[in-house]
């Protein structure tokens, strides 16, 4: 076997979080290698919303401008229950640099954050990562079956949930699977829907959602009916038919429902690792470290904030920026690196726990309301959202409770 290739930082995974941390480190002069198991560049998931604090964090590297050039801007969302609007979320009422959510396909986000960074080595399946006195030894296998090795000072695991096996034995955490199942589709056009407004319908049948996409398109999501979920796969009708039915009945949008031609089903879970940094050398970010319900749209954004803040920490420590680092010995620099990473880890773990709680609340609100209480719940919710309490969901949906928000 050939000698391992030495590098300063090795990133496992070239999704949004991995691409961002690699490009930001590269921009600051750090040597980075990116390994990606996917042979092509198709996105591994289909997140669409880029939230205000992420847009602010990406601005210095130019990714924000690239995203906004193709994005639909969503400054407003409304909640509907029992056939009437019970609440409104207005990001433009908040003191934000970007008072909207940018809606754009995930492939665009990945390309925007990866621009200027090192191209990933594709077809590389990482088998294991072993911390050693000299760094981290990473074992991989190329698409032709050839073994490969790297020796890195720092390894960032940004694989998403599928690569969490690499962290086995290094990290522990808690996981929970939700019983909820959802149907989703993207429409190329939906002229009957408001182009700048997200519409969330709640009530006795479960949530149905409609989000703007670039070019007048629309993303539709609906919680699958309980009776259908229990009888799948022997239920009658296709996923597209069930989604169309949910849109027609819950949102009272029969014309929109006729545009549904296909649909995908997905389930959700929550995973929170107890830590994100192991031995000052293996760092988990994004879904590899914390997977939250996508209802509320904060999962990808949480990972992007992990990546942006981690790149800043690693670059600052490496360059010795700051008064305390000037003239410091190697031992002092290692101590400062450990302290900086510990501070970063505490902040990101706190943000992940907050995002998980908010995502869990959104998931609960999207479940079917008891029929006899549905109208009463709508009145109570509407009354609450006409008070200063309305600012809380505005701040929450803008990720204002994140430590970087």
N, C-alpha and C positions, 0 to 999 in steps of 0.2 A: 504494500500500500504506500502511496506517495505521502510525503510530509504534509501536515495540515496547512492550509493557507491562513496566514495571520491577517487580522483586520482589527480595527478599533471597535466598531459597533457592528453587530450582525442583527438584522431584523428578519424575523420569521413571519411571513405574510405580507402581501402587497395590496390588501384592501385599503379602505380609507385611512384607518389609523396607522397601519404600517407604512403606507406611502407618504403620509404626512410627516411622521417622525423622521423618516429617511431623508426626505427632501429638505426639511428644516435643518437637520444636522449637516447635510451636504452644503447647504447655503452658508453655514457658519464654519465651514472648513474641516469638518469631521469626516474621516474616512468611514464609509458605510457600505456594507454588502447586504442586499435584499434577496432572500430565498422565497420562492413561491411555488406551491405544488401545482396550481392550475397552469395548464399549458397555454391557454388563451386568456384574454383580458376581460372575459365576461364577468360581471359583478357576482359575488356570492350571495348577495341579498338585494332587496329592492327598496331600501330606504330612500325617501325623497326630500324630507324637510331639513334645511340647514338653519339653525336657530341663531338669534342675535349675538350671543356671546361667542359663538363659533365664527361667525362672519367677522367679528372684531378681532379675534385671535388670528385669523388667516390673512388679514389685510396686509401686514408687513411683507409677507412673502408673495403677494400678488394673486393668491388663489381666490380671494373674495371677488376681485374684479372679473376673473374668468368665470366664476360661478354665476354672478349676477348678469353677465352678458347673455346667459341662456335661461335664466330662471324666471318663473312666475313669482310675483311678490304677494304674500298673504299678510295684510296688515290687520285682518279682522276675522273673527270666528263667531258663529252664533250657535246657541243650543236651543233645540226645539223639543218640547214634550207636550203630549196631549193636543197636538195640532197647532200649538202656538209658540212663538218665540219667548223663551223664559230667561234668556241671558245673552250677553254679548261680551266678547273679549276683544279689546282694542289695544294692539301693541303700540300704536302711535300715540297712546296716552302715557306711555312710559318714557323716562329719560334715557333713551337708547341711541347709540350711534347708528344702528340699523333697526328701525322700528317695524320689523316685519319678519316673517319666516320666508326664506327663499326655497321655493319648490322646484326641484330639478332632479332628473334621473340620477341614480347613484353612479352610473358610469361617468357622467359628467363631473360629479364631485371627485371621484377617484382620479380622473385625468387632471383636474384642476389642482389638486393637492400634490400630485406626483410630478408636475411640470418642473423641470430643472433638476430633479433628483436623479439618483443612479437608477438605471433600468434594472428591473428584477431579473434574477436568474431563474427562468421558468422550468417547470418539470422537475423541481427539486423537492423530494419528500423528506422532511426532517424526521429522523428516527429517534434521536435523543439528544439531550444536552447535559453535560456533566461539568459542574463547577470544579476547577482545579486551582492549585496555587498560582498558576500563571494566567488564569482567566476562565473561560468556558469553552470546552471542547464540544463542538457540534457535529453530530454524525448525520449524514444525509445520503440519499440515493437518487441518482438522476433518472430520467425517464427511460434510459436504455439499460438500467440496472446497475450501473457503475457506482461503487461507493465513493463518497466525497467527504472531506473533513475540513473544518475551519476551527481556528483558535482565535477567540475574540475576547477583548477586555470586557465587553458588555453585550449581552444578548437581550433583545426586546422581542417578546412573544406577542405578536399581534395577529394571530391566526383566526380569531373568532372562536366560537364555541367548539368547532370541530377539532382544533388543535390543543384543547385543554389537557389531552393525555400527556403532552410534553411536560406539564407541570406536576404530574403525579409524583408524589414523594417529596416535592419541594414545598408545595402549598396545600393548605386545607381550606375548606369553605363549606357553605350551606347552599342547598339547592331545593327548589320546590317546583313541581309541575302543576300547572293550572288545568282545570277541566274544560276551560273555554276553547272553542274552535271558531275560526273565522273564515270568511270567503272574501276574496279580493280580486279586483280587475282594474286595468287602466284603459280608459277610453280616449281615443285620439281627439274627439271633440264632443262638447256638451253645451251647445249655445243657450240652452234654457237655464243653466246654472250661473250664479254670480261669479264673475271671473276673478274677483279678489277676495272671496269669502269662503272659509271653511264652514261646512254645515254639519252639525252633529245632532242626530235625532235619538232621543232616549225614551224609554217607556216600557210598556208591558211585554214587548216582543224582543227586547234587547237592542243594542246600539246599531245604528247605521250611519256611516260617515261618507262625506263627499268633499274631496280636497282638490283645489285647482292644480293643474299641471301646465307646463309651458305650451304655448300655441293653442290655448283654449281647451286643452284636454282635461280629464278628470280622473282621479283615483277614487274608487268606491270600495268601501269595506263594510261588512256586516257580520255581526255575531251570528253564528249558525244556530238555527232553532234547536232547542234541546231534543225534541222528538226525532229530528233528522240526524243529529249527532249520535244518538243512542242506537239508531237502526242502520247506520252506515256500515257496510257498503250495500245493503240490500234495499235501501230506500229508493223510491221512484224519482226519476228526474235527475238531470245533470247538475253539477255545481253551478254552472252558469244560470240554469233555470231557477235554482234556489236563491241565488244572489239577486236575480232580476225580481223575483217575488218579494224578497225583503225590501228592495229599493222601492218597489211599487206600493207596498202596503205601509211600511214604516215611515218612509219619507213622503208618501203620497205623491210620487213622481213617476207616473206610468210611462211618460214619454222618455224619461231618462232610462227607465228599466228596459225599454225596447232596444237600447243601444248595447246591452250586455251580450257579448257573443261567447266569452270564455271566462273562466274564473279559476283561481288557485285557492286551495285550502291551506291553512296554517294553524299551528298551535303555539302556545307560549309557555315560558318557564322563567324562573328567577334563580340566578346563581350569583352568589357574592363570596369571593375569596376573602379570607381573613387578613391577607396581606398582598401586596403587589410587587414587593422587592425581596429577593432572596440573596443573602450573602453579598449584597452590594454589586451583584453581577448579572443576575437573571431578573428581568422586569416584565411583568405582565400588564398589558393595557387592553382597552376595549372589551369586547365580549369574552375574551379569554379570561379576564379578571372579574367582570361583572356583566351579567346578562339580565336585562330587565324587560318587562312586557313592552312591546312596541306600541301599545295603545297610549297615545300621548306623544309618540315620536321622538323619544330622547335617547334611545340606545346608541345610534351612530354618533350623535352629537357628544354624548358622554365620552366615547372613545376618541373623538377628534380633540376634545379638550385635554384628555390624558396625553395624547401625542404632542400637542402644541406646547404644553407646560413641561413635559418631560424633556423635549428637545432643548428647551431654554435652559433647564437645569444642567443637562449634560454638557451643553456648549459652554455655559458660564464656568462650570467647574474645570473643564478642559483648558479654557483660555486663561484661567486664573483671573477673571474679571472681579473687581471689587477690591477694596483697600486691604482686607484681611488676607487676600491671596497673594499679594505682591511680595516676592522674596520668600515665600513659604517653603519649607522643606517638603520632601516627598511624603513623609508621614503626616505632616499637617494638611497637605492637599487631600490625602486619603480620608483624613478625619472630616475635612470640610465637605468632601463628596458624600460621605456617609450621612452627615448631618443634613445636607441639602436634599438627598434622596428620602430620608426619613420624614422631613417636613413635607415634601411633595406627596409621599405615600399617605400621610395622615389627611391631607387636604383632599386627595382624590378618593380615598375610601369614604370620607364623610360625604362627599358629593354623590358617590355611588349609592350610599344608603338612602340619602334624600331622594334621589331619582327613583330608586326601587319603591319607596313608600308612595311617591306620587303616581308611579305607574300602576301600583296595586290599587290605589284609590280610583284611578281612571278605569281600570278593569272592572272593579266592583260597580261603579256607576253605570257601566255599559251592559250589565247583566239585566235580565228581565225584571221589571218592577212588579210587585204584586198588583194584580188588576184592580182590586178594591182600593188600593192606596196610590195608584198611578196618578190620578188627577190631583189628589191632595199633595203628593210629593212634588208635582210640577208647580203647584201654587207656592209651596214652601221654598223650592229652589229659586223660582222667579223672584220672590220677595227678597231672598238673601242676596241675589245678584243685582238688586237695585239699590243696595246699600254700599258703603265703602268696602264690604267684603269682596265686591267684584274685583278689586285690585289684586287680591290674592291669586285667583286663577290666572289673571293676566301675567303676573310675575312668575307663576309656576310654569305656564306654557311657554314663556320666553326664557326659561331656564335661569331665572333670576335668583333661585335658591342654590345654584351651583356656586362653589367657592370662587369660580372665575366669572360668574354672572354679574 
